[in-house]
Amino acid sequence: MSFCTKQDDGKDKVIFLTKNDLSSPSTIKTKEDEPFDPWEQHGLILPNGSINWDCPCLGGMASGPCGIAFRRAFTCFHNSDSKAKGSECFSEFSKLNECFSKYPNLYKNEEKSSSNTQQATSAITDALNSQT
């Protein structure tokens, strides 16, 4: 059996395989064998279960001035195993709320600022539910 490959100089190179070469399983990985293609478009949660911080559905929240607080709160919520999902993340959402209050022009809210934490939790819940 033989097949051709392109060399660096652009010319074809013919490779001949022996019976011994073909007797062992192939070590070539196809695209289907890989967990996911990092260049493919993905939603909020990647196929490996991690959070896609580049998802446009986050609206830049992960990279704004409150990005670190948002990431911590969102990660806590995402990894929550409690029956009331995210209930153990109160301190992270409180810190996120404090950050929101430092930038009122950027994080405008028609309702009272005390409900920012609840709204952030609702937004994250909606985003996660839309992915399932």
C-alpha positions as CSV (number, residue, x, y, z in Angstrom):
1,M,0.0,0.0,0.0
2,S,1.2,3.6,-0.6
3,F,0.1,7.1,-0.2
4,C,1.4,10.6,-1.0
5,T,2.2,13.5,1.3
6,K,3.4,17.0,0.5
7,Q,6.9,17.9,1.5
8,D,8.0,21.4,2.7
9,D,9.3,22.1,-0.8
10,G,5.8,21.5,-2.3
11,K,6.7,18.2,-3.9
12,D,4.8,14.9,-3.3
13,K,6.5,12.2,-1.4
14,V,5.3,8.6,-1.9
15,I,5.4,6.4,1.3
16,F,5.1,2.7,1.0
17,L,3.7,0.7,3.9
18,T,4.7,-2.9,4.7
19,K,2.4,-5.6,6.2
20,N,4.0,-4.9,9.6
21,D,3.1,-1.2,9.3
22,L,-0.5,-2.1,8.8
23,S,-0.6,-4.8,11.5
24,S,-0.8,-2.4,14.5
25,P,-3.7,0.0,15.2
26,S,-3.5,3.4,13.8
27,T,-2.4,6.3,16.1
28,I,-3.9,9.0,13.9
29,K,-6.6,11.0,15.6
30,T,-9.5,12.2,13.7
31,K,-11.5,15.3,14.5
32,E,-14.3,13.1,16.0
33,D,-11.7,11.8,18.5
34,E,-11.0,15.2,19.9
35,P,-13.2,16.5,22.8
36,F,-13.9,19.8,20.9
37,D,-12.4,22.1,18.4
38,P,-11.3,25.3,20.2
39,W,-11.9,27.3,17.0
40,E,-15.6,26.2,16.7
41,Q,-18.4,28.4,17.9
42,H,-19.7,27.3,21.3
43,G,-22.3,28.4,23.7
44,L,-21.9,29.4,27.3
45,I,-20.7,25.9,28.4
46,L,-18.0,24.2,26.4
47,P,-18.3,20.5,25.5
48,N,-15.8,19.6,28.3
49,G,-18.1,21.4,30.9
50,S,-16.0,24.5,31.4
51,I,-17.3,28.0,31.1
52,N,-16.8,29.8,27.7
53,W,-15.8,33.2,28.9
54,D,-15.7,34.4,25.3
55,C,-19.4,33.7,24.7
56,P,-21.2,36.8,23.4
57,C,-24.1,35.8,25.6
58,L,-22.1,37.2,28.6
59,G,-22.2,40.7,27.0
60,G,-18.7,41.6,28.1
61,M,-19.4,41.0,31.8
62,A,-16.4,38.7,32.1
63,S,-14.0,41.3,30.9
64,G,-15.4,44.6,32.3
65,P,-14.2,46.4,35.5
66,C,-16.2,43.8,37.5
67,G,-15.0,40.9,35.4
68,I,-13.1,39.2,38.1
69,A,-16.0,39.4,40.6
70,F,-18.3,38.2,37.8
71,R,-16.1,35.3,37.0
72,R,-15.9,34.2,40.6
73,A,-19.6,34.5,41.1
74,F,-20.4,32.8,37.9
75,T,-17.9,30.0,38.5
76,C,-19.3,29.4,42.0
77,F,-22.9,29.3,40.6
78,H,-21.9,27.0,37.7
79,N,-20.1,24.5,40.1
80,S,-22.9,24.6,42.6
81,D,-24.3,21.3,43.7
82,S,-26.8,22.5,46.2
83,K,-30.5,22.0,45.8
84,A,-31.1,25.8,45.6
85,K,-28.4,26.3,42.9
86,G,-26.0,29.0,43.8
87,S,-27.2,29.4,47.4
88,E,-23.6,29.0,48.7
89,C,-22.4,31.8,46.4
90,F,-23.9,34.7,48.4
91,S,-20.6,36.2,49.3
92,E,-19.3,36.2,45.7
93,F,-22.6,37.8,44.5
94,S,-22.3,40.4,47.3
95,K,-18.9,41.3,46.1
96,L,-20.2,41.5,42.5
97,N,-23.0,43.8,43.8
98,E,-20.4,46.0,45.5
99,C,-18.5,46.2,42.3
100,F,-21.6,47.1,40.3
101,S,-22.3,50.0,42.8
102,K,-18.8,51.4,42.1
103,Y,-19.6,51.8,38.4
104,P,-23.3,53.0,38.3
105,N,-22.9,54.6,34.8
106,L,-21.6,51.3,33.4
107,Y,-24.0,49.0,35.2
108,K,-27.2,51.0,35.1
109,N,-30.3,49.5,36.7
110,E,-33.8,50.8,36.8
111,E,-34.6,49.0,40.0
112,K,-32.9,49.6,43.4
113,S,-29.2,48.7,43.6
114,S,-29.9,46.2,46.4
115,S,-31.5,43.9,43.8
116,N,-28.3,43.7,41.6
117,T,-27.2,40.4,43.2
118,Q,-30.6,38.9,42.6
119,Q,-30.6,40.1,39.0
120,A,-27.1,38.8,38.4
121,T,-28.2,35.4,39.8
122,S,-31.3,35.4,37.6
123,A,-29.2,36.4,34.5
124,I,-26.8,33.5,35.1
125,T,-29.6,31.1,35.7
126,D,-31.3,32.1,32.5
127,A,-28.0,31.8,30.6
128,L,-27.3,28.3,32.0
129,N,-30.9,27.2,31.4
130,S,-30.8,28.3,27.8
131,Q,-27.8,26.0,27.2
132,T,-29.5,22.9,28.4
